[in-house]
Amino acid sequence: KKAKVGQDFFPLTVDYQERFYASGRIPGGFFKREGRPSEKETLTSRLIDRPLRPLFPEGFYNEVQIVATVMSCNPEIDPDIPALIGASAAVALAGLPFSGPIGAARVGYVEGQFVLNPTATELTQSKMDLVVAGTAEAVLMVESEASELPEDVMLGAVVYGHEQMQVIIDAINELSDEAGKEPWDWMPPTRDEALITRLEALALNPLREAYRIRAKQARTERIEAIRSEVMPQVLSADADADQQNQVRSLFGELEARIVRHQILDGDPRIDGRDTRTVRPITIRMGVLPRTHGSVLFTRGETQALVIATLGTGRDEQIIDAIQGEYKDRFMLHYNFPPYSTGETGRVGSPKRREIGHGRLAKRALVATLPTPEEFSYTLRVVSEITESNGSSSMASVAGVPLR
């Protein structure tokens, strides 16, 4: 129940695991045992993490791990919503400082009607697959893929899902009242007002000037220089890691306040654009001579080199899931190397973020694909992000050479 010394972020870990025995199956492959997380497990872990994380208080740095294990599975029901609800209940029962609980629901749209938690069969007929999560008062997360639908239908699905999840939130509250542990005796760290005043006097005006710099790299370098100048002036020579982290956190709050005030004062974007102006876009097609299809998509300081490769039915991805084995004829793989943001780092197997952003881009494109009868090929798309200052996953969508 103690945070690590020097911890300056909330270390929440969510691990969603699927056991093949849950549906009476044995894993395929040479090793008949579950191994590293599948793409589905990674995506569901992220799904659970997103609505839970913002409900923990600022300054709570104690390590929290949530493990959701599927032990029995009806092939018609995706375990992700039960796992999210179970995670919410577990946190509520643990007595942690948490502004929950939350509920969750999947919403389909079949024959002009919303369907609550549709089965796998119903989803094949549905024009929408929307997941919504939230507290009793507000929606926290929406994730969806759909055919082209009117805005009022999409908004109606969010409202419908939020209304239907209230019974879950009420049930978790009742369970917590009856079986929950005593709430933690946790108080947020005391704010050092003298330190805040000193930091503002030294850094506020220089940071305001720095945020008038339009180029990201130059602005980042200037902000880092200000931080390096100010830190020794507000910290004693024997300051420990907690004190250093406190100053870094206050410095970040100061930056956020400056950007917010700029927005309220009518300067909504750091690079000087208004809310309706798009960054300069250039698109070059056929940039790689030996690939089946390639596009270099550049939007401002964000660039994606996207390559499409065609294959036959034998190249379809075989997915061994607990609901059964199936094939996928469309793959989208997203790579975000550290050099794309001017940093060094590990290069190798895809990280959770890369898997999540690849799935996000894939969801945007699935509805635009031709049917197998119109286009019988297997399609693999790889998005190589070469630089990033803005949404690179949306650049991946824009850069896909489909037709």
C-alpha positions as CSV (number, residue, x, y, z in Angstrom):
1,K,0.0,0.0,0.0
2,K,3.0,2.3,-0.4
3,A,4.0,4.1,-3.6
4,K,7.6,3.5,-4.7
5,V,10.0,6.2,-3.8
6,G,10.3,8.7,-6.7
7,Q,7.2,7.5,-8.4
8,D,5.7,10.3,-10.5
9,F,2.9,8.6,-12.4
10,F,0.0,6.2,-11.7
11,P,1.2,2.6,-12.4
12,L,-2.0,0.9,-13.4
13,T,-1.7,-2.4,-15.2
14,V,-4.6,-4.2,-16.7
15,D,-4.1,-7.8,-18.0
16,Y,-7.0,-9.6,-19.7
17,Q,-6.4,-13.3,-20.3
18,E,-8.4,-15.9,-22.2
19,R,-8.1,-19.5,-21.2
20,F,-8.9,-22.0,-24.0
21,Y,-10.4,-24.4,-21.5
22,A,-13.1,-21.7,-21.1
23,S,-14.8,-23.0,-24.3
24,G,-13.6,-26.6,-24.1
25,R,-10.6,-26.2,-26.5
26,I,-6.9,-26.9,-26.5
27,P,-4.5,-24.3,-27.9
28,G,-3.2,-24.9,-31.4
29,G,0.5,-25.0,-32.3
30,F,3.4,-27.0,-30.9
31,F,3.2,-25.8,-27.3
32,K,-0.3,-26.6,-26.1
33,R,-0.3,-23.8,-23.6
34,E,-1.4,-20.1,-23.7
35,G,1.6,-17.9,-24.5
36,R,2.0,-14.2,-25.0
37,P,-1.1,-12.1,-25.2
38,S,-3.1,-12.3,-28.4
39,E,-4.2,-9.1,-30.2
40,K,-7.7,-9.6,-28.8
41,E,-6.3,-9.8,-25.3
42,T,-4.2,-6.7,-25.8
43,L,-7.1,-4.7,-27.2
44,T,-9.4,-5.8,-24.4
45,S,-6.8,-4.9,-21.8
46,R,-6.7,-1.4,-23.3
47,L,-10.5,-1.3,-23.4
48,I,-10.7,-1.9,-19.6
49,D,-7.9,0.5,-18.8
50,R,-9.3,3.6,-20.6
51,P,-12.4,4.3,-18.6
52,L,-10.9,3.2,-15.2
53,R,-7.7,5.2,-15.3
54,P,-9.1,8.7,-15.1
55,L,-11.2,7.9,-12.1
56,F,-8.2,7.5,-9.8
57,P,-7.3,10.7,-8.1
58,E,-4.4,13.0,-9.1
59,G,-1.3,12.2,-7.0
60,F,-2.3,8.5,-6.3
61,Y,0.9,6.7,-7.3
62,N,0.4,3.3,-5.7
63,E,0.7,0.4,-8.0
64,V,-2.6,-1.2,-9.0
65,Q,-2.9,-4.4,-11.1
66,I,-6.2,-5.7,-12.5
67,V,-6.3,-9.2,-13.9
68,A,-9.4,-10.4,-15.7
69,T,-9.3,-14.1,-16.7
70,V,-11.9,-15.8,-18.9
71,M,-12.7,-19.2,-17.3
72,S,-15.9,-20.0,-19.1
73,C,-17.1,-18.6,-22.5
74,N,-20.3,-18.7,-24.5
75,P,-19.1,-18.3,-28.1
76,E,-22.1,-16.0,-28.8
77,I,-21.1,-13.5,-26.1
78,D,-17.8,-11.5,-26.2
79,P,-16.2,-11.6,-22.8
80,D,-14.9,-8.0,-23.0
81,I,-18.0,-6.3,-21.5
82,P,-18.2,-8.8,-18.6
83,A,-14.5,-8.3,-18.0
84,L,-14.8,-4.5,-17.9
85,I,-17.7,-4.7,-15.5
86,G,-15.8,-7.2,-13.3
87,A,-12.8,-4.9,-13.2
88,S,-15.0,-2.0,-12.1
89,A,-16.5,-4.2,-9.3
90,A,-13.1,-5.4,-8.2
91,V,-11.8,-1.9,-7.8
92,A,-14.9,-0.8,-5.9
93,L,-14.6,-3.7,-3.5
94,A,-10.9,-3.1,-2.9
95,G,-11.7,0.2,-1.2
96,L,-9.3,2.1,-3.4
97,P,-9.6,5.9,-3.8
98,F,-11.8,5.7,-7.0
99,S,-14.5,7.9,-8.4
100,G,-16.5,5.0,-9.7
101,P,-17.9,2.5,-10.1
102,I,-18.5,2.4,-13.9
103,G,-20.8,0.4,-16.1
104,A,-20.4,-0.8,-19.7
105,A,-22.6,-1.9,-22.5
106,R,-22.3,-3.0,-26.2
107,V,-24.9,-1.5,-28.5
108,G,-25.9,-2.9,-31.9
109,Y,-28.3,-1.4,-34.5
110,V,-30.5,-4.0,-36.3
111,E,-33.5,-3.0,-38.5
112,G,-33.6,0.5,-37.1
113,Q,-33.6,-0.6,-33.5
114,F,-30.9,-0.4,-30.8
115,V,-29.9,-3.9,-29.4
116,L,-28.3,-4.1,-26.0
117,N,-25.3,-6.5,-25.8
118,P,-26.0,-8.2,-29.1
119,T,-24.8,-11.7,-29.7
120,A,-22.2,-12.6,-32.3
121,T,-25.0,-13.7,-34.6
122,E,-26.8,-10.5,-34.2
123,L,-23.7,-8.5,-34.8
124,T,-23.4,-10.0,-38.3
125,Q,-26.7,-8.2,-39.1
126,S,-25.9,-5.1,-37.1
127,K,-24.9,-1.8,-38.7
128,M,-23.1,-0.8,-35.6
129,D,-20.8,-2.3,-32.9
130,L,-20.5,0.3,-30.2
131,V,-19.1,0.0,-26.7
132,V,-19.8,2.7,-24.2
133,A,-18.6,2.9,-20.6
134,G,-19.2,5.5,-17.9
135,T,-20.3,6.4,-14.4
136,A,-23.8,7.1,-13.2
137,E,-23.5,10.7,-14.2
138,A,-21.3,10.8,-17.4
139,V,-19.9,8.8,-20.3
140,L,-16.2,8.2,-20.1
141,M,-15.4,6.1,-23.2
142,V,-17.0,5.3,-26.6
143,E,-15.5,2.9,-29.1
144,S,-17.3,2.0,-32.3
145,E,-17.2,0.7,-35.8
146,A,-20.2,1.1,-38.0
147,S,-21.6,1.4,-41.5
148,E,-22.3,5.0,-42.6
149,L,-25.0,6.1,-40.1
150,P,-26.5,9.5,-39.3
151,E,-25.1,11.4,-36.4
152,D,-28.3,11.3,-34.4
153,V,-28.2,7.5,-34.5
154,M,-24.7,7.4,-33.2
155,L,-25.5,9.8,-30.4
156,G,-28.7,7.9,-29.6
157,A,-26.7,4.7,-29.2
158,V,-24.4,6.4,-26.7
159,V,-27.3,7.7,-24.7
160,Y,-29.1,4.3,-24.9
161,G,-26.0,2.5,-23.7
162,H,-25.5,4.9,-20.8
163,E,-29.1,4.5,-19.7
164,Q,-28.9,0.7,-19.8
165,M,-25.7,0.5,-17.8
166,Q,-27.3,2.2,-14.7
167,V,-28.5,-1.2,-13.4
168,I,-24.9,-2.4,-13.4
169,I,-23.7,0.6,-11.5
170,D,-26.4,0.2,-8.9
171,A,-25.6,-3.5,-8.5
172,I,-21.9,-2.8,-8.0
173,N,-22.7,-0.1,-5.4
174,E,-25.0,-2.6,-3.5
175,L,-22.2,-5.2,-3.6
176,S,-19.6,-2.8,-2.4
177,D,-21.8,-1.7,0.5
178,E,-22.3,-5.3,1.6
179,A,-18.9,-6.9,0.9
180,G,-16.5,-4.0,0.2
181,K,-13.3,-3.5,2.2
182,E,-12.8,-0.4,4.3
183,P,-11.8,2.6,2.2
184,W,-8.2,3.4,2.1
185,D,-7.1,6.2,4.4
186,W,-5.4,8.1,1.6
187,M,-5.0,11.8,1.3
188,P,-3.6,13.7,-1.8
189,P,-0.1,15.1,-1.3
190,T,0.0,18.6,0.3
191,R,0.6,21.3,-2.2
192,D,3.6,23.6,-1.4
193,E,2.1,27.0,-2.2
194,A,5.5,28.7,-1.6
195,L,7.1,26.5,-4.1
196,I,4.3,27.1,-6.6
197,T,4.7,30.8,-6.3
198,R,8.4,30.6,-6.7
199,L,8.1,28.4,-9.8
200,E,5.6,30.7,-11.4
201,A,7.8,33.8,-10.8
202,L,10.7,32.1,-12.6
203,A,9.0,30.1,-15.4
204,L,5.6,31.6,-16.2
205,N,6.7,34.4,-18.6
206,P,9.5,32.4,-20.3
207,L,7.0,29.5,-20.9
208,R,4.4,31.9,-22.4
209,E,7.1,33.1,-24.9
210,A,8.1,29.5,-25.6
211,Y,4.5,28.5,-26.5
212,R,4.4,31.2,-29.1
213,I,7.0,29.2,-31.1
214,R,5.2,27.5,-33.9
215,A,7.6,24.7,-34.8
216,K,7.3,21.7,-32.5
217,Q,11.0,20.8,-32.2
218,A,12.2,24.4,-31.5
219,R,9.4,24.8,-29.0
220,T,10.2,21.5,-27.2
221,E,13.9,22.5,-27.0
222,R,13.1,25.9,-25.6
223,I,10.7,24.4,-22.9
224,E,13.4,21.8,-22.0
225,A,16.0,24.6,-21.6
226,I,13.6,26.6,-19.4
227,R,13.0,23.5,-17.2
228,S,16.8,23.0,-16.9
229,E,17.3,26.6,-15.9
230,V,14.5,26.7,-13.3
231,M,14.9,23.3,-11.6
232,P,18.2,24.2,-9.8
233,Q,16.7,27.5,-8.6
234,V,13.7,26.0,-6.9
235,L,15.3,22.8,-5.6
236,S,18.0,22.5,-2.9
237,A,21.2,20.6,-3.7
238,D,20.1,17.7,-1.6
239,A,16.5,17.4,-3.0
240,D,15.3,13.8,-3.1
241,A,13.5,12.1,-6.0
242,D,10.0,13.0,-4.6
243,Q,10.8,16.7,-4.5
244,Q,12.2,16.6,-8.0
245,N,9.1,14.8,-9.2
246,Q,6.9,17.4,-7.5
247,V,8.6,20.3,-9.3
248,R,8.3,18.4,-12.6
249,S,4.6,17.9,-12.0
250,L,4.1,21.6,-11.1
251,F,6.0,22.6,-14.2
252,G,3.6,20.4,-16.3
253,E,0.6,22.0,-14.6
254,L,2.0,25.4,-15.5
255,E,2.4,24.4,-19.1
256,A,-1.2,23.1,-19.2
257,R,-2.6,26.4,-17.7
258,I,-0.7,28.5,-20.3
259,V,-2.1,26.4,-23.2
260,R,-5.6,26.5,-21.7
261,H,-5.5,30.3,-21.4
262,Q,-4.3,30.6,-25.0
263,I,-7.3,28.6,-26.1
264,L,-9.7,30.8,-24.1
265,D,-8.0,34.0,-25.4
266,G,-8.8,33.0,-29.0
267,D,-5.6,31.2,-30.0
268,P,-6.9,27.6,-30.1
269,R,-3.8,25.8,-31.6
270,I,-0.2,26.0,-30.6
271,D,0.9,26.2,-34.3
272,G,-1.3,29.3,-34.9
273,R,-4.2,27.7,-36.8
274,D,-7.8,28.2,-36.1
275,T,-10.1,25.3,-35.4
276,R,-11.1,24.9,-39.1
277,T,-7.7,25.0,-40.8
278,V,-6.1,21.8,-41.8
279,R,-2.3,21.5,-41.8
280,P,-0.7,21.3,-45.3
281,I,-1.3,17.9,-46.8
282,T,0.8,16.2,-49.5
283,I,0.2,12.7,-50.9
284,R,2.7,10.9,-53.1
285,M,1.6,7.5,-54.6
286,G,3.8,4.7,-55.9
287,V,6.9,5.8,-54.0
288,L,8.3,2.3,-53.6
289,P,8.9,0.6,-57.0
290,R,8.7,-3.1,-55.9
291,T,5.6,-3.0,-53.7
292,H,2.0,-3.7,-54.8
293,G,0.9,-0.3,-53.6
294,S,2.5,2.5,-51.6
295,V,1.6,6.0,-50.5
296,L,3.6,8.7,-48.6
297,F,1.0,10.7,-46.7
298,T,2.3,13.9,-45.0
299,R,0.2,16.3,-42.9
300,G,2.3,19.0,-41.3
301,E,4.9,17.3,-39.2
302,T,3.1,13.9,-39.3
303,Q,4.1,11.4,-42.0
304,A,3.1,7.9,-42.7
305,L,4.5,5.6,-45.4
306,V,1.7,3.1,-46.0
307,I,2.2,-0.1,-48.1
308,A,-0.5,-2.5,-49.3
309,T,0.3,-6.1,-50.3
310,L,-2.1,-8.5,-52.1
311,G,-2.2,-12.2,-51.5
312,T,-4.3,-15.2,-52.1
313,G,-6.7,-17.1,-49.8
314,R,-3.8,-19.1,-48.5
315,D,-2.3,-15.9,-47.1
316,E,-5.3,-15.1,-44.8
317,Q,-4.5,-14.8,-41.2
318,I,-5.6,-17.8,-39.2
319,I,-6.7,-16.8,-35.7
320,D,-6.9,-19.4,-33.0
321,A,-9.5,-17.8,-30.5
322,I,-11.3,-19.4,-27.6
323,Q,-14.6,-19.0,-29.6
324,G,-13.0,-21.1,-32.4
325,E,-10.6,-20.8,-35.3
326,Y,-11.4,-18.3,-38.0
327,K,-9.6,-16.4,-40.8
328,D,-9.1,-12.7,-41.6
329,R,-8.5,-11.5,-45.1
330,F,-7.7,-7.9,-44.1
331,M,-4.8,-7.0,-41.9
332,L,-3.5,-3.6,-40.9
333,H,-0.2,-3.4,-39.0
334,Y,0.9,-0.1,-37.5
335,N,4.5,0.6,-36.6
336,F,5.6,3.6,-34.5
337,P,9.4,3.6,-34.2
338,P,11.0,5.8,-31.6
339,Y,12.7,7.9,-34.2
340,S,9.3,9.2,-35.4
341,T,9.3,11.5,-32.3
342,G,13.0,12.2,-32.2
343,E,13.7,9.7,-29.5
344,T,15.6,6.4,-28.9
345,G,13.9,3.3,-27.6
346,R,13.2,-0.4,-28.0
347,V,12.6,-1.8,-31.5
348,G,11.0,-5.2,-31.9
349,S,7.6,-6.8,-31.3
350,P,4.7,-4.4,-31.4
351,K,3.8,-2.6,-28.2
352,R,0.2,-2.3,-26.8
353,R,-0.1,1.2,-28.3
354,E,0.9,0.0,-31.8
355,I,-1.6,-2.9,-31.7
356,G,-4.4,-0.5,-30.5
357,H,-3.7,2.1,-33.1
358,G,-3.5,-0.5,-35.8
359,R,-6.9,-1.8,-34.7
360,L,-8.3,1.8,-34.7
361,A,-7.2,2.4,-38.3
362,K,-8.5,-1.0,-39.4
363,R,-11.9,-0.3,-37.9
364,A,-12.1,2.9,-40.0
365,L,-11.4,1.0,-43.2
366,V,-13.3,-2.3,-42.8
367,A,-16.6,-0.8,-44.0
368,T,-15.0,0.6,-47.2
369,L,-13.6,-2.7,-48.3
370,P,-15.1,-4.5,-51.3
371,T,-16.8,-7.8,-50.7
372,P,-15.0,-11.1,-51.2
373,E,-17.0,-11.6,-54.3
374,E,-15.9,-8.3,-55.7
375,F,-12.3,-8.6,-54.5
376,S,-11.1,-12.1,-53.7
377,Y,-7.6,-11.2,-52.6
378,T,-6.1,-11.1,-49.1
379,L,-4.9,-7.6,-48.2
380,R,-2.2,-6.6,-45.8
381,V,-1.6,-3.0,-45.1
382,V,1.5,-1.8,-43.1
383,S,1.7,1.8,-41.9
384,E,5.3,2.9,-41.1
385,I,5.2,6.2,-39.1
386,T,8.3,8.2,-40.1
387,E,7.4,11.4,-38.1
388,S,4.7,12.3,-35.7
389,N,3.2,15.6,-34.5
390,G,-0.5,14.9,-34.4
391,S,-2.6,11.8,-35.1
392,S,-0.5,9.2,-36.9
393,S,-3.3,6.6,-36.7
394,M,-5.6,8.8,-38.7
395,A,-2.7,9.5,-41.1
396,S,-2.6,5.7,-41.5
397,V,-6.2,5.7,-42.5
398,A,-5.8,8.5,-45.0
399,G,-2.8,6.9,-46.5
400,V,-4.1,3.5,-47.3
401,P,-4.1,2.8,-51.0
402,L,-7.3,0.7,-51.3
403,R,-8.8,1.5,-54.7
